[in-house]
Amino acid sequence: MKNIFTDLQLVNLKTGQCTSGCALVVEDGRFVEITSTPGEGETISLNGGFVLPGLIDAHVHLVWEGQPDPAQYTITESPVMTSYRAARSAWQNLAGGVTTVRDVGGPHNIPIELAKAVKQGIVPGSRILAAGAGIAQTGGHGYFMCREADGFDEIRKAVREQVKAGADLIKLMCSGGAYTQGESIHAMQFSDKEIHIAVQTAKAAGKKVAAHALPDLAVKTCLEAGVDTIEHAALINDKSLHLFKRTGAFMVPTLAPYYLMATQGAEYGVPNYAVIKSQQVMEQYITSLKKVVSTGVNLALGTDAGSPQLPHPALPYEAWLWYKEAGLDPLTILKAATQGSAWALGLEHELGEIKRGYLADFVVYEKNPVEEITALHYPQYVYKEGQLAAGASVIWSVSLLHS
């Protein structure tokens, strides 16, 4: 049975223009036609709403929920309880218009198993690409929810075991960060050779690699090793920007957690070490993001959702920060949150556009997000593979906390 969606404003993310008078024809979970003469089928009115492709968050942690110190939960509570939290996060993302997420780190490989449960229809939620446990050096960034590995043989084995567990990608922790005590944001983690071996092992298994890398040296080393996506990349210089262009890698900025910890973390109860390091990161982060856009680096939108002060879904808030703090235009932001993230995840032929043959993920808004980026906070209807997944005008928790 074909479903024919009518009475809509289709937003073109290449031009920013809207098309009315057309219909979206969906069959077996995919778009089969975008036309003004749809033929027969079950007609569903979208009440004049503005239609975008389903949003894609390229960097989340489903096991966290934005607590002041979420690591304490993953350290002290049972894997079963952590799994319940992750399932709730997946549903919150979907209800907020984020139909796909890439989870880049969770203990006990919980995100991998949750991805299976969502795919099988056991629990409702966003489509999940999961790294499972990240790979860190002993005591490295995020070690409390990573598997630790040192030396060439251990790193090869760690990558292979993550592949065996069902990981969709491999996540490497290649530098220090804000939210791990006792490390510098400028510190390199893993040697050049260790990173190369990890990437080679992952690529041999057909897996993409994402790397946490804040300082320029870590970014440069990861790009030269063949990493596919660089997470954060807050402290990069111009040479690394050109290396991004040469390699075709994607940058996945995540302004929100650093901005919130730097500006409000102390009053929210975030550990002091994370507040101080986030303030150091923010001294350069916005400038780096502006340079990324002006240079034409491949850009995907990630949020680090679940991090301190940042509950799910965080994409609307991250988008607003890109607009308000970095001065990016809404069209650039929306492209990064759809087409850009789809390419970064390797789903460019399935998601990120409303196009014949693509999965029928789309979100309906009362206002046009191209004209008013805050409209992303208020999805009217969310469709995943042509099925209504959520429908209500809701002010999500993140917008309430940080309005």
RAWO-V971820 format. One line per field, one symbol per residue. phi: phi as a letter, one per 30 degrees, with the letter a starting at -180 (. if undefined). burial: I if it has 24 or more other C-alpha atoms within 12 Angstrom, else O. A space follows every 50 residues. Layout:
phi->???
burial->???
This chain:
phi->.dcccbhbcdddddcidcccicbccbbhibdcabacbdicldcbdchidd ccdedbcdabbddcbidebdeddddccdeddddddddddddddddcjcdb bcccladhheddddedddddidbdlddbcbdiddcbdeideiedbcccbb iddddedddddddedjddacccccadadcbdibddcddbidedddedddd ddddcicdbcbdacdddddddddddjddbccihdcdcddddddedddidc cbdbdeddddddcbddddjdededdddddddddbeddddddedddiddbb cbbiejdeibdddcdededddeddcciddedddddddbdddddddicdcb bjbcaejdedcabcbdcdddcbddeddbddbbcbhicdcaalcbcdeddd dbd
burial->OIIIIIOIIIIIIOOIOIIIOIIIIIIOIIIIIIOOOOOOOOOOOIOIII IIIIIIIIIIIIIIIIIIIIIIIIOOOOOOOIIIIIIIIIIIIIIIIIII IIIIIIIIIIIIIIIIOIOOOOIIIIIIIIIIIIIIIOIIIIIIIIIIII OOOOIIOIIIIIIOOIIIIIIIIIIIIIIIIOOIIIIIIIIIOIIIIIII IIIOOOIIIIIIIIIIIIIIIIIIIIIIIIIIIIIIIOOIIIIIOOOIII IIIIIIIIIIIIIIIOOOOIIIIIIIIIIIIIOIIIIIIIIIIOOIIIII IIIIIIIIIIIIIIIIIIIIIIIOOIOIIIIIIIIIIIIIIIIIIIIOOI IIIIIOIIIIIIIIIIIIIIOIIIIIIIIIIIIIIIIIIIOOOIIIIIIO OIO
